[in-house]
Amino acid sequence: MIFRRAVVAGTFALLAAVASAAVARADQAYTVQGQDTFLDGNRDVHSSTVYRGVQRLSITRSGAATIYNARVEYDRTGEGGKQHQRASFSSTLLPSGEQKDGPGDDPDYLTVLNQPFAVQLDAPTMRDLAHVRRAVPFDFPSPMTGATLHGSLRRLADAMVGTRRAMGIAFEAKGPLHGALPDHPAMQLAGTITMKGTAYYDYGSALLLALDATLAIDGNLDDTAHRSPVSIVYTRSIHSAEGSEAARIVPVPRRT
């Protein structure tokens, strides 16, 4: 599973921006769910792995730097049965504005810091996004191959995520894939990658409250003996937690 940050063209640095303002919340709990599905040419499920767990994001200061740490405990259920796993990931925002990822041990890409949307936005980005009225085109590197994905970003209606009002953002992008996948190094694929996602950010702290993202690969598997069509779909859903339950997303009616 690869969901990496990317850079949106123009002023909308949504996928790379991290807030540099004072940290409003030092601790945030999330629920996490996900599924990796491998389909053959007949669209029959060849294999499926399901993830379900909880995680906690902590935000601390070290001098002028802001440090984000996410820790996840989850069950991984697949062909080998159910396994209890732990994962972690950290990211540091330097005073220069440079963001450095790591250390990290998140092989199933379940931490909130290891996703295509930033965990927190800065004030200028929130202001820019508030004025988006139509889809904005953008390009960013493929998380798997580095090839350019072309897509668009758009505003969603505001929503209440649990008890907090949030700004909604959606994006979709598509591009080519040629080569092996990191989690399937023996596979040589030629096809396309499509990424879709939505994210909701708290108006008060600019913190990510809810993320739903899908990465789909459609193409042909070349094992030198024959070529066969395959489809691989990765989904991740990370929502702020209220107690042990995921916060609900309730759209806010537009003002007329």
HELIX and SHEET records of a PDB file:
HELIX    1   1 ALA A  123  ALA A  130  1                                   8    
SHEET    1   A11 GLN A  99  ASP A 105  0                                        
SHEET    2   A11 GLY A  81  LEU A  93 -1                                        
SHEET    3   A11 ALA A  65  GLY A  78 -1                                        
SHEET    4   A11 VAL A  45  SER A  62 -1                                        
SHEET    5   A11 ASP A  27  LEU A  39 -1                                        
SHEET    6   A11 ARG A 227  GLU A 242 -1                                        
SHEET    7   A11 LEU A 208  ASP A 222 -1                                        
SHEET    8   A11 HIS A 184  ASP A 202 -1                                        
SHEET    9   A11 ARG A 164  LEU A 181 -1                                        
SHEET   10   A11 THR A 148  VAL A 161 -1                                        
SHEET   11   A11 VAL A 136  PRO A 141 -1                                        
SHEET    1   B 7 GLN A  99  ASP A 105  0                                        
SHEET    2   B 7 GLY A  81  LEU A  93 -1                                        
SHEET    3   B 7 ALA A  65  GLY A  78 -1                                        
SHEET    4   B 7 VAL A  45  SER A  62 -1                                        
SHEET    5   B 7 ASP A  27  LEU A  39 -1                                        
SHEET    6   B 7 ARG A 227  GLU A 242 -1                                        
SHEET    7   B 7 GLU A 245  ALA A 246 -1                                        
SHEET    1   C11 GLN A  99  ASP A 105  0                                        
SHEET    2   C11 GLY A  81  LEU A  93 -1                                        
SHEET    3   C11 ALA A  65  GLY A  78 -1                                        
SHEET    4   C11 VAL A  45  SER A  62 -1                                        
SHEET    5   C11 ASP A  27  LEU A  39 -1                                        
SHEET    6   C11 ARG A 227  GLU A 242 -1                                        
SHEET    7   C11 LEU A 208  ASP A 222 -1                                        
SHEET    8   C11 HIS A 184  ASP A 202 -1                                        
SHEET    9   C11 ARG A 164  LEU A 181 -1                                        
SHEET   10   C11 THR A 148  VAL A 161 -1                                        
SHEET   11   C11 ILE A 249  PRO A 251 -1                                        
END                                                                             
